[in-house]
């Protein structure tokens, strides 16, 4: 058993794809035309870290209720965790790319951590080795 995908609701596909691939270094695994349940066009967009099995389904908000969830999918908590081998290099690259860090790096028993926001406004932990 494994978790295959986790959905992140975004405002638009292309800026979200660019953020996850160009800024975070994820791979674009899928980008295919699809249809909503009532037959309207949409895209099936999946990104994932290199070598990872679990991916993110980038879903464009469809309607007011979904649009209201953009950036607040986990009620303001950190809901996503990105573990990297080289924390310092990744952190510098992300800062240089304009990623908003809401807390500076700190050292914890489990490693180095800094909280950042993705393109939709969701909070993530950037985690490095202990």
Number of C-alpha atoms within 10 A of each C-alpha: 3 6 8 11 15 13 14 19 25 26 18 13 18 12 13 22 21 15 17 20 16 12 18 18 16 21 18 18 15 13 15 10 10 13 11 10 7 6 8 8 10 15 16 15 23 22 23 21 18 12 8 11 11 15 21 20 21 25 20 22 18 13 8 8 9 15 15 12 17 19 20 18 19 13 11 11 11 16 13 16 13 12 14 14 10 11 19 13 11 18 22 12 14 17 14 10 13 10 18 15 19 12 11 10 18 11 13 11 7 10 14 18 24 18 19 23 17 19 19 19 15 23 25 20 20 21 25 21 15 10
